[in-house]
Amino acid sequence: MTGLNTVLIVVGLFLAGGVYSFWKQGMPKGVVVLLSIGSVMCLVAGVMRIQGLWD
């Protein structure tokens, strides 16, 4: 596990928390959708790098 994997997963989890917070505050759906897409992309990229599927 490298530093980039850790950063991608941490950023993904941070964005996931932001999605929940923005949803509870009643932010526009477009902002929530963009944050959730970014969160999923970071988490998937981090996991794929850990699995060795994407180098």
C-alpha distance matrix in Angstrom:
0.0 3.8 6.9 8.2 6.3 7.4 10.7 11.4 11.2 13.2 15.6 16.1 17.0 19.2 21.0 21.5 23.2 25.2 26.4 27.7 29.4 31.0 32.2 33.9 35.5 37.0 35.4 36.3 34.6 33.5 31.3 29.8 29.1 27.5 25.1 24.3 23.6 21.3 19.5 19.1 18.0 15.2 14.0 14.5 12.7 9.5 9.9 11.1 8.2 6.0 9.2 9.7 12.9 12.7 11.8
3.8 0.0 3.8 5.5 5.4 6.7 8.9 10.3 11.2 12.7 14.5 15.8 17.1 18.6 20.4 21.6 23.2 24.7 26.2 27.9 29.2 30.5 32.1 33.9 35.1 36.6 34.8 35.6 34.2 32.7 30.4 29.3 28.8 26.7 24.4 24.1 23.3 20.5 19.2 19.3 17.7 14.6 14.4 15.1 12.6 9.7 11.4 12.2 8.8 8.1 11.6 11.2 14.0 12.8 11.2
6.9 3.8 0.0 3.8 5.4 5.2 6.2 8.7 10.0 10.5 12.1 14.2 15.4 16.3 18.2 19.9 21.2 22.4 24.2 26.0 26.9 28.2 30.2 31.8 32.7 34.4 32.4 33.4 32.4 30.9 28.3 27.5 27.2 24.9 22.5 22.7 22.1 19.0 17.8 18.6 17.1 13.6 13.9 15.4 12.9 10.1 12.6 13.9 10.8 10.7 14.4 14.2 16.5 14.8 13.3
8.2 5.5 3.8 0.0 3.8 5.4 5.0 6.1 8.6 9.8 10.4 12.1 14.2 15.1 16.3 18.1 19.9 20.8 22.3 24.5 25.5 26.4 28.3 30.3 31.2 32.5 30.3 30.9 29.7 28.0 25.6 24.9 24.4 21.9 19.8 20.1 19.0 15.9 15.2 15.8 13.8 10.5 11.5 12.7 9.8 7.6 10.8 11.6 8.7 9.8 13.3 12.8 14.4 12.2 11.0
6.3 5.4 5.4 3.8 0.0 3.8 5.5 5.2 6.3 8.6 10.0 10.6 12.4 14.2 15.4 16.5 18.6 20.0 21.1 23.0 24.5 25.6 27.0 29.0 30.3 31.6 29.7 30.4 28.9 27.5 25.3 24.1 23.4 21.4 19.2 18.7 17.9 15.2 13.8 13.9 12.4 9.2 9.0 10.1 7.8 4.7 7.3 8.8 6.3 6.6 10.2 10.7 12.4 10.9 10.7
7.4 6.7 5.2 5.4 3.8 0.0 3.8 5.5 5.3 6.1 8.5 9.8 10.6 12.1 14.2 15.3 16.6 18.3 19.9 21.4 22.6 24.1 25.8 27.3 28.6 30.3 28.6 29.8 28.5 27.4 24.9 23.5 23.5 21.6 18.9 18.6 18.5 15.7 13.7 14.6 13.9 10.2 9.7 11.9 10.5 7.0 9.4 11.8 9.9 9.2 12.9 14.0 15.8 14.6 14.5
10.7 8.9 6.2 5.0 5.5 3.8 0.0 3.8 5.5 5.1 6.0 8.4 9.9 10.3 12.1 14.0 15.3 16.3 18.1 20.1 20.9 22.1 24.1 25.8 26.7 28.3 26.3 27.3 26.4 25.0 22.3 21.4 21.5 19.2 16.5 17.0 16.8 13.5 12.1 13.7 12.6 8.8 9.7 12.2 10.4 7.9 11.2 13.3 11.4 11.9 15.4 16.1 17.4 15.5 15.2
11.4 10.3 8.7 6.1 5.2 5.5 3.8 0.0 3.8 5.6 5.2 6.1 8.6 9.8 10.5 12.2 14.3 15.2 16.3 18.6 19.9 20.7 22.3 24.5 25.5 26.7 24.7 25.3 24.0 22.5 20.1 19.1 18.7 16.5 14.1 14.1 13.5 10.5 9.2 10.2 8.9 5.1 6.3 8.6 6.9 5.1 8.6 10.5 9.5 10.6 13.7 14.4 15.0 13.1 13.7
11.2 11.2 10.0 8.6 6.3 5.3 5.5 3.8 0.0 3.8 5.5 5.0 6.2 8.5 9.9 10.4 12.4 14.2 15.2 16.8 18.4 19.8 21.1 22.9 24.4 25.8 24.2 25.2 23.7 22.8 20.4 18.8 18.6 17.1 14.3 13.6 13.8 11.4 8.8 9.6 9.7 6.2 5.0 8.2 8.1 5.4 7.6 10.6 10.3 10.2 13.1 14.8 15.6 14.6 15.7
13.2 12.7 10.5 9.8 8.6 6.1 5.1 5.6 3.8 0.0 3.8 5.4 5.1 6.1 8.6 9.8 10.7 12.3 14.2 15.6 16.6 18.2 20.0 21.4 22.6 24.4 22.9 24.4 23.4 22.7 19.9 18.3 18.9 17.4 14.1 14.1 15.0 12.2 9.6 11.6 12.0 8.5 8.1 11.7 11.5 9.0 11.3 14.3 13.7 13.5 16.6 18.3 19.3 18.0 18.7
15.6 14.5 12.1 10.4 10.0 8.5 6.0 5.2 5.5 3.8 0.0 3.8 5.5 5.0 6.1 8.5 9.9 10.4 12.2 14.4 15.2 16.1 18.1 20.0 20.8 22.3 20.3 21.5 20.6 19.6 16.7 15.6 16.1 14.1 11.0 11.7 12.3 9.1 7.3 10.1 10.1 6.7 7.9 11.4 11.0 9.6 12.5 14.9 14.6 15.2 18.2 19.4 19.8 18.1 18.8
16.1 15.8 14.2 12.1 10.6 9.8 8.4 6.1 5.0 5.4 3.8 0.0 3.8 5.4 5.2 6.2 8.7 9.8 10.5 12.6 14.3 15.1 16.4 18.6 19.9 21.0 19.3 20.2 18.7 17.9 15.5 13.8 13.8 12.4 9.4 8.9 9.6 7.2 4.3 6.6 7.5 4.8 5.0 8.6 9.4 8.6 10.6 13.2 13.8 14.4 16.8 18.5 18.3 17.1 18.6
17.0 17.1 15.4 14.2 12.4 10.6 9.9 8.6 6.2 5.1 5.5 3.8 0.0 3.8 5.4 4.9 6.3 8.6 9.8 10.8 12.4 14.2 15.4 16.9 18.5 20.2 19.0 20.5 19.3 19.2 16.5 14.3 15.1 14.4 10.9 10.2 12.0 10.2 6.8 8.9 10.8 8.5 7.4 11.1 12.4 10.9 12.3 15.4 16.1 15.8 18.3 20.5 20.7 19.9 21.4
19.2 18.6 16.3 15.1 14.2 12.1 10.3 9.8 8.5 6.1 5.0 5.4 3.8 0.0 3.8 5.4 5.2 6.3 8.8 10.2 10.6 12.3 14.3 15.6 16.6 18.5 17.1 18.9 18.4 18.1 15.0 13.4 14.8 13.7 10.0 10.6 12.7 10.4 7.8 11.0 12.5 10.1 10.2 13.9 14.7 13.4 15.4 18.3 18.6 18.7 21.4 23.2 23.5 22.2 23.4
21.0 20.4 18.2 16.3 15.4 14.2 12.1 10.5 9.9 8.6 6.1 5.2 5.4 3.8 0.0 3.8 5.3 4.8 6.2 8.7 9.6 10.2 12.1 14.2 15.0 16.3 14.5 15.8 15.0 14.5 11.5 9.9 11.1 9.9 6.2 7.1 9.3 7.2 5.1 8.8 10.4 8.9 9.7 13.0 14.0 13.7 15.7 18.1 18.8 19.5 21.9 23.6 23.2 21.8 23.3
21.5 21.6 19.9 18.1 16.5 15.3 14.0 12.2 10.4 9.8 8.5 6.2 4.9 5.4 3.8 0.0 3.8 5.3 5.0 6.5 8.7 9.9 10.7 12.6 14.4 15.6 14.5 15.9 14.5 14.8 12.4 9.7 10.8 10.9 7.4 6.4 9.4 8.7 5.6 8.1 10.9 10.1 9.5 12.6 14.6 14.2 15.3 18.0 19.3 19.6 21.5 23.7 23.2 22.4 24.3
23.2 23.2 21.2 19.9 18.6 16.6 15.3 14.3 12.4 10.7 9.9 8.7 6.3 5.2 5.3 3.8 0.0 3.8 5.4 5.2 6.2 8.6 9.9 10.8 12.4 14.4 13.9 16.1 15.5 16.3 13.4 10.9 13.1 13.2 9.6 9.5 12.8 11.9 9.1 11.9 14.5 13.2 12.7 16.1 17.8 16.9 18.2 21.2 22.1 22.1 24.3 26.6 26.5 25.6 27.3
25.2 24.7 22.4 20.8 20.0 18.3 16.3 15.2 14.2 12.3 10.4 9.8 8.6 6.3 4.8 5.3 3.8 0.0 3.8 5.4 5.0 5.9 8.3 9.8 10.4 12.2 10.9 13.1 13.0 13.5 10.2 8.4 11.1 10.9 7.3 8.6 11.9 10.8 9.2 12.4 14.6 13.6 14.1 17.3 18.7 18.3 20.1 22.6 23.5 24.0 26.2 28.2 27.8 26.5 28.1
26.4 26.2 24.2 22.3 21.1 19.9 18.1 16.3 15.2 14.2 12.2 10.5 9.8 8.8 6.2 5.0 5.4 3.8 0.0 3.8 5.5 5.2 6.0 8.6 9.9 10.7 9.5 11.1 10.1 11.0 8.4 5.6 8.1 8.9 5.9 6.1 9.7 9.9 8.5 11.0 13.6 13.6 13.9 16.5 18.4 18.6 19.9 22.2 23.7 24.3 26.1 28.1 27.3 26.2 28.3
27.7 27.9 26.0 24.5 23.0 21.4 20.1 18.6 16.8 15.6 14.4 12.6 10.8 10.2 8.7 6.5 5.2 5.4 3.8 0.0 3.8 5.6 5.1 6.2 8.7 10.1 10.3 12.6 11.8 13.6 11.4 8.3 11.0 12.5 9.7 9.1 13.0 13.4 11.3 13.4 16.5 16.3 15.8 18.6 20.8 20.6 21.4 24.1 25.7 25.8 27.5 29.9 29.3 28.6 30.7
29.4 29.2 26.9 25.5 24.5 22.6 20.9 19.9 18.4 16.6 15.2 14.3 12.4 10.6 9.6 8.7 6.2 5.0 5.5 3.8 0.0 3.8 5.4 5.2 6.3 8.8 9.0 12.1 12.5 14.2 11.5 9.3 12.7 13.7 10.8 11.5 15.2 15.0 13.4 16.1 18.8 18.2 18.2 21.2 23.1 22.7 24.0 26.7 27.9 28.1 30.1 32.3 31.9 30.9 32.7
31.0 30.5 28.2 26.4 25.6 24.1 22.1 20.7 19.8 18.2 16.1 15.1 14.2 12.3 10.2 9.9 8.6 5.9 5.2 5.6 3.8 0.0 3.8 5.4 5.0 6.3 5.4 8.4 9.2 10.8 8.1 6.5 10.3 11.3 9.2 10.5 13.9 14.1 13.3 16.0 18.4 18.4 18.9 21.6 23.3 23.5 25.0 27.3 28.6 29.3 31.2 33.2 32.4 31.1 33.0
32.2 32.1 30.2 28.3 27.0 25.8 24.1 22.3 21.1 20.0 18.1 16.4 15.4 14.3 12.1 10.7 9.9 8.3 6.0 5.1 5.4 3.8 0.0 3.8 5.4 5.3 6.0 8.2 8.0 10.7 9.2 6.5 9.8 12.0 10.4 10.5 14.0 15.1 14.2 16.1 18.9 19.5 19.5 21.8 24.0 24.5 25.4 27.7 29.4 30.0 31.5 33.7 32.7 31.8 34.0
33.9 33.9 31.8 30.3 29.0 27.3 25.8 24.5 22.9 21.4 20.0 18.6 16.9 15.6 14.2 12.6 10.8 9.8 8.6 6.2 5.2 5.4 3.8 0.0 3.8 5.5 7.8 10.9 11.3 14.2 12.5 10.3 13.6 15.6 13.8 13.9 17.5 18.4 17.0 19.1 22.0 22.1 21.9 24.5 26.8 26.8 27.6 30.2 31.9 32.0 33.7 36.1 35.4 34.6 36.7
35.5 35.1 32.7 31.2 30.3 28.6 26.7 25.5 24.4 22.6 20.8 19.9 18.5 16.6 15.0 14.4 12.4 10.4 9.9 8.7 6.3 5.0 5.4 3.8 0.0 3.8 5.7 9.4 11.1 13.6 11.7 10.5 14.2 15.7 14.1 15.2 18.6 19.1 18.3 20.8 23.3 23.3 23.7 26.4 28.2 28.4 29.6 32.1 33.5 33.9 35.8 37.9 37.2 36.1 38.0
37.0 36.6 34.4 32.5 31.6 30.3 28.3 26.7 25.8 24.4 22.3 21.0 20.2 18.5 16.3 15.6 14.4 12.2 10.7 10.1 8.8 6.3 5.3 5.5 3.8 0.0 3.8 6.5 8.3 11.3 10.3 9.4 12.6 14.6 13.9 14.8 17.9 19.0 18.7 20.8 23.2 23.9 24.4 26.6 28.6 29.2 30.4 32.5 34.2 34.9 36.5 38.5 37.4 36.3 38.4
35.4 34.8 32.4 30.3 29.7 28.6 26.3 24.7 24.2 22.9 20.3 19.3 19.0 17.1 14.5 14.5 13.9 10.9 9.5 10.3 9.0 5.4 6.0 7.8 5.7 3.8 0.0 3.8 6.4 8.4 6.9 7.1 10.4 11.7 11.4 13.0 15.7 16.4 16.7 19.1 21.0 21.7 22.8 24.9 26.6 27.4 28.9 30.8 32.3 33.3 35.0 36.8 35.6 34.1 36.1
36.3 35.6 33.4 30.9 30.4 29.8 27.3 25.3 25.2 24.4 21.5 20.2 20.5 18.9 15.8 15.9 16.1 13.1 11.1 12.6 12.1 8.4 8.2 10.9 9.4 6.5 3.8 0.0 3.8 5.4 5.6 6.7 8.9 10.4 11.3 12.8 14.7 16.0 17.0 18.9 20.5 21.8 23.1 24.8 26.4 27.7 29.2 30.6 32.3 33.7 35.1 36.7 35.1 33.6 35.7
34.6 34.2 32.4 29.7 28.9 28.5 26.4 24.0 23.7 23.4 20.6 18.7 19.3 18.4 15.0 14.5 15.5 13.0 10.1 11.8 12.5 9.2 8.0 11.3 11.1 8.3 6.4 3.8 0.0 3.8 5.5 5.1 6.0 8.6 9.9 10.4 12.2 14.2 15.1 16.4 18.2 20.0 21.0 22.3 24.1 25.7 26.8 28.2 30.2 31.6 32.7 34.3 32.5 31.2 33.6
33.5 32.7 30.9 28.0 27.5 27.4 25.0 22.5 22.8 22.7 19.6 17.9 19.2 18.1 14.5 14.8 16.3 13.5 11.0 13.6 14.2 10.8 10.7 14.2 13.6 11.3 8.4 5.4 3.8 0.0 3.8 5.5 5.1 6.2 8.6 9.9 10.6 12.3 14.2 15.4 16.5 18.4 20.0 21.1 22.5 24.4 25.9 26.8 28.6 30.4 31.6 32.8 30.9 29.3 31.5
31.3 30.4 28.3 25.6 25.3 24.9 22.3 20.1 20.4 19.9 16.7 15.5 16.5 15.0 11.5 12.4 13.4 10.2 8.4 11.4 11.5 8.1 9.2 12.5 11.7 10.3 6.9 5.6 5.5 3.8 0.0 3.8 5.5 5.2 6.2 8.6 10.0 10.7 12.2 14.3 15.5 16.6 18.4 20.0 21.2 22.7 24.4 25.7 27.2 28.8 30.4 31.6 30.1 28.4 30.3
29.8 29.3 27.5 24.9 24.1 23.5 21.4 19.1 18.8 18.3 15.6 13.8 14.3 13.4 9.9 9.7 10.9 8.4 5.6 8.3 9.3 6.5 6.5 10.3 10.5 9.4 7.1 6.7 5.1 5.5 3.8 0.0 3.8 5.5 5.2 6.1 8.6 10.0 10.4 12.3 14.2 15.4 16.4 18.2 19.9 21.2 22.5 24.1 25.8 27.1 28.5 30.1 28.7 27.4 29.6
29.1 28.8 27.2 24.4 23.4 23.5 21.5 18.7 18.6 18.9 16.1 13.8 15.1 14.8 11.1 10.8 13.1 11.1 8.1 11.0 12.7 10.3 9.8 13.6 14.2 12.6 10.4 8.9 6.0 5.1 5.5 3.8 0.0 3.8 5.5 5.1 6.1 8.6 9.8 10.6 12.2 14.3 15.4 16.4 18.2 20.0 21.1 22.2 24.2 25.8 26.8 28.3 26.5 25.2 27.7
27.5 26.7 24.9 21.9 21.4 21.6 19.2 16.5 17.1 17.4 14.1 12.4 14.4 13.7 9.9 10.9 13.2 10.9 8.9 12.5 13.7 11.3 12.0 15.6 15.7 14.6 11.7 10.4 8.6 6.2 5.2 5.5 3.8 0.0 3.8 5.5 5.2 6.2 8.6 10.0 10.6 12.4 14.3 15.4 16.5 18.4 20.1 21.0 22.6 24.5 25.8 26.9 25.2 23.4 25.5
25.1 24.4 22.5 19.8 19.2 18.9 16.5 14.1 14.3 14.1 11.0 9.4 10.9 10.0 6.2 7.4 9.6 7.3 5.9 9.7 10.8 9.2 10.4 13.8 14.1 13.9 11.4 11.3 9.9 8.6 6.2 5.2 5.5 3.8 0.0 3.8 5.5 5.1 6.0 8.6 9.9 10.6 12.2 14.2 15.3 16.5 18.3 19.8 21.2 22.7 24.3 25.7 24.5 22.8 24.8
24.3 24.1 22.7 20.1 18.7 18.6 17.0 14.1 13.6 14.1 11.7 8.9 10.2 10.6 7.1 6.4 9.5 8.6 6.1 9.1 11.5 10.5 10.5 13.9 15.2 14.8 13.0 12.8 10.4 9.9 8.6 6.1 5.1 5.5 3.8 0.0 3.8 5.4 5.0 6.2 8.5 9.9 10.6 12.1 14.1 15.4 16.5 18.0 19.9 21.2 22.4 24.1 22.7 21.6 24.0
23.6 23.3 22.1 19.0 17.9 18.5 16.8 13.5 13.8 15.0 12.3 9.6 12.0 12.7 9.3 9.4 12.8 11.9 9.7 13.0 15.2 13.9 14.0 17.5 18.6 17.9 15.7 14.7 12.2 10.6 10.0 8.6 6.1 5.2 5.5 3.8 0.0 3.8 5.4 5.2 6.1 8.7 10.0 10.5 12.1 14.2 15.4 16.2 18.2 20.0 21.0 22.3 20.4 19.1 21.5
21.3 20.5 19.0 15.9 15.2 15.7 13.5 10.5 11.4 12.2 9.1 7.2 10.2 10.4 7.2 8.7 11.9 10.8 9.9 13.4 15.0 14.1 15.1 18.4 19.1 19.0 16.4 16.0 14.2 12.3 10.7 10.0 8.6 6.2 5.1 5.4 3.8 0.0 3.8 5.5 5.1 6.2 8.6 10.0 10.5 12.3 14.3 15.3 16.5 18.4 20.0 21.0 19.7 17.8 19.8
19.5 19.2 17.8 15.2 13.8 13.7 12.1 9.2 8.8 9.6 7.3 4.3 6.8 7.8 5.1 5.6 9.1 9.2 8.5 11.3 13.4 13.3 14.2 17.0 18.3 18.7 16.7 17.0 15.1 14.2 12.2 10.4 9.8 8.6 6.0 5.0 5.4 3.8 0.0 3.8 5.5 5.3 6.2 8.6 10.0 10.7 12.4 14.2 15.6 16.7 18.4 20.0 19.1 17.8 19.8
19.1 19.3 18.6 15.8 13.9 14.6 13.7 10.2 9.6 11.6 10.1 6.6 8.9 11.0 8.8 8.1 11.9 12.4 11.0 13.4 16.1 16.0 16.1 19.1 20.8 20.8 19.1 18.9 16.4 15.4 14.3 12.3 10.6 10.0 8.6 6.2 5.2 5.5 3.8 0.0 3.8 5.5 5.2 6.0 8.4 9.9 10.5 11.9 14.1 15.3 16.3 18.0 16.7 15.8 18.4
18.0 17.7 17.1 13.8 12.4 13.9 12.6 8.9 9.7 12.0 10.1 7.5 10.8 12.5 10.4 10.9 14.5 14.6 13.6 16.5 18.8 18.4 18.9 22.0 23.3 23.2 21.0 20.5 18.2 16.5 15.5 14.2 12.2 10.6 9.9 8.5 6.1 5.1 5.5 3.8 0.0 3.8 5.6 5.3 6.0 8.5 10.0 10.4 12.1 14.2 15.3 16.3 14.7 13.2 15.6
15.2 14.6 13.6 10.5 9.2 10.2 8.8 5.1 6.2 8.5 6.7 4.8 8.5 10.1 8.9 10.1 13.2 13.6 13.6 16.3 18.2 18.4 19.5 22.1 23.3 23.9 21.7 21.8 20.0 18.4 16.6 15.4 14.3 12.4 10.6 9.9 8.7 6.2 5.3 5.5 3.8 0.0 3.8 5.5 5.2 6.1 8.6 9.9 10.6 12.4 14.3 15.3 14.6 12.9 14.6
14.0 14.4 13.9 11.5 9.0 9.7 9.7 6.3 5.0 8.1 7.9 5.0 7.4 10.2 9.7 9.5 12.7 14.1 13.9 15.8 18.2 18.9 19.5 21.9 23.7 24.4 22.8 23.1 21.0 20.0 18.4 16.4 15.4 14.3 12.2 10.6 10.0 8.6 6.2 5.2 5.6 3.8 0.0 3.8 5.5 5.2 6.2 8.5 10.0 10.7 12.4 14.2 13.8 13.0 15.2
14.5 15.1 15.4 12.7 10.1 11.9 12.2 8.6 8.2 11.7 11.4 8.6 11.1 13.9 13.0 12.6 16.1 17.3 16.5 18.6 21.2 21.6 21.8 24.5 26.4 26.6 24.9 24.8 22.3 21.1 20.0 18.2 16.4 15.4 14.2 12.1 10.5 10.0 8.6 6.0 5.3 5.5 3.8 0.0 3.8 5.4 5.2 6.0 8.5 9.8 10.5 12.1 10.8 10.4 13.2
12.7 12.6 12.9 9.8 7.8 10.5 10.4 6.9 8.1 11.5 11.0 9.4 12.4 14.7 14.0 14.6 17.8 18.7 18.4 20.8 23.1 23.3 24.0 26.8 28.2 28.6 26.6 26.4 24.1 22.5 21.2 19.9 18.2 16.5 15.3 14.1 12.1 10.5 10.0 8.4 6.0 5.2 5.5 3.8 0.0 3.8 5.5 5.1 6.1 8.6 9.9 10.5 9.5 7.9 10.1
9.5 9.7 10.1 7.6 4.7 7.0 7.9 5.1 5.4 9.0 9.6 8.6 10.9 13.4 13.7 14.2 16.9 18.3 18.6 20.6 22.7 23.5 24.5 26.8 28.4 29.2 27.4 27.7 25.7 24.4 22.7 21.2 20.0 18.4 16.5 15.4 14.2 12.3 10.7 9.9 8.5 6.1 5.2 5.4 3.8 0.0 3.8 5.5 5.2 6.3 8.8 9.9 10.3 9.2 10.7
9.9 11.4 12.6 10.8 7.3 9.4 11.2 8.6 7.6 11.3 12.5 10.6 12.3 15.4 15.7 15.3 18.2 20.1 19.9 21.4 24.0 25.0 25.4 27.6 29.6 30.4 28.9 29.2 26.8 25.9 24.4 22.5 21.1 20.1 18.3 16.5 15.4 14.3 12.4 10.5 10.0 8.6 6.2 5.2 5.5 3.8 0.0 3.8 5.4 5.0 6.2 8.6 8.9 9.3 11.5
11.1 12.2 13.9 11.6 8.8 11.8 13.3 10.5 10.6 14.3 14.9 13.2 15.4 18.3 18.1 18.0 21.2 22.6 22.2 24.1 26.7 27.3 27.7 30.2 32.1 32.5 30.8 30.6 28.2 26.8 25.7 24.1 22.2 21.0 19.8 18.0 16.2 15.3 14.2 11.9 10.4 9.9 8.5 6.0 5.1 5.5 3.8 0.0 3.8 5.4 5.1 6.2 5.3 5.8 8.6
8.2 8.8 10.8 8.7 6.3 9.9 11.4 9.5 10.3 13.7 14.6 13.8 16.1 18.6 18.8 19.3 22.1 23.5 23.7 25.7 27.9 28.6 29.4 31.9 33.5 34.2 32.3 32.3 30.2 28.6 27.2 25.8 24.2 22.6 21.2 19.9 18.2 16.5 15.6 14.1 12.1 10.6 10.0 8.5 6.1 5.2 5.4 3.8 0.0 3.8 5.4 5.0 6.0 5.2 6.3
6.0 8.1 10.7 9.8 6.6 9.2 11.9 10.6 10.2 13.5 15.2 14.4 15.8 18.7 19.5 19.6 22.1 24.0 24.3 25.8 28.1 29.3 30.0 32.0 33.9 34.9 33.3 33.7 31.6 30.4 28.8 27.1 25.8 24.5 22.7 21.2 20.0 18.4 16.7 15.3 14.2 12.4 10.7 9.8 8.6 6.3 5.0 5.4 3.8 0.0 3.8 5.4 7.8 8.4 9.3
9.2 11.6 14.4 13.3 10.2 12.9 15.4 13.7 13.1 16.6 18.2 16.8 18.3 21.4 21.9 21.5 24.3 26.2 26.1 27.5 30.1 31.2 31.5 33.7 35.8 36.5 35.0 35.1 32.7 31.6 30.4 28.5 26.8 25.8 24.3 22.4 21.0 20.0 18.4 16.3 15.3 14.3 12.4 10.5 9.9 8.8 6.2 5.1 5.4 3.8 0.0 3.8 5.6 7.9 9.6
9.7 11.2 14.2 12.8 10.7 14.0 16.1 14.4 14.8 18.3 19.4 18.5 20.5 23.2 23.6 23.7 26.6 28.2 28.1 29.9 32.3 33.2 33.7 36.1 37.9 38.5 36.8 36.7 34.3 32.8 31.6 30.1 28.3 26.9 25.7 24.1 22.3 21.0 20.0 18.0 16.3 15.3 14.2 12.1 10.5 9.9 8.6 6.2 5.0 5.4 3.8 0.0 3.8 5.6 6.4
12.9 14.0 16.5 14.4 12.4 15.8 17.4 15.0 15.6 19.3 19.8 18.3 20.7 23.5 23.2 23.2 26.5 27.8 27.3 29.3 31.9 32.4 32.7 35.4 37.2 37.4 35.6 35.1 32.5 30.9 30.1 28.7 26.5 25.2 24.5 22.7 20.4 19.7 19.1 16.7 14.7 14.6 13.8 10.8 9.5 10.3 8.9 5.3 6.0 7.8 5.6 3.8 0.0 3.8 6.6
12.7 12.8 14.8 12.2 10.9 14.6 15.5 13.1 14.6 18.0 18.1 17.1 19.9 22.2 21.8 22.4 25.6 26.5 26.2 28.6 30.9 31.1 31.8 34.6 36.1 36.3 34.1 33.6 31.2 29.3 28.4 27.4 25.2 23.4 22.8 21.6 19.1 17.8 17.8 15.8 13.2 12.9 13.0 10.4 7.9 9.2 9.3 5.8 5.2 8.4 7.9 5.6 3.8 0.0 3.8
11.8 11.2 13.3 11.0 10.7 14.5 15.2 13.7 15.7 18.7 18.8 18.6 21.4 23.4 23.3 24.3 27.3 28.1 28.3 30.7 32.7 33.0 34.0 36.7 38.0 38.4 36.1 35.7 33.6 31.5 30.3 29.6 27.7 25.5 24.8 24.0 21.5 19.8 19.8 18.4 15.6 14.6 15.2 13.2 10.1 10.7 11.5 8.6 6.3 9.3 9.6 6.4 6.6 3.8 0.0
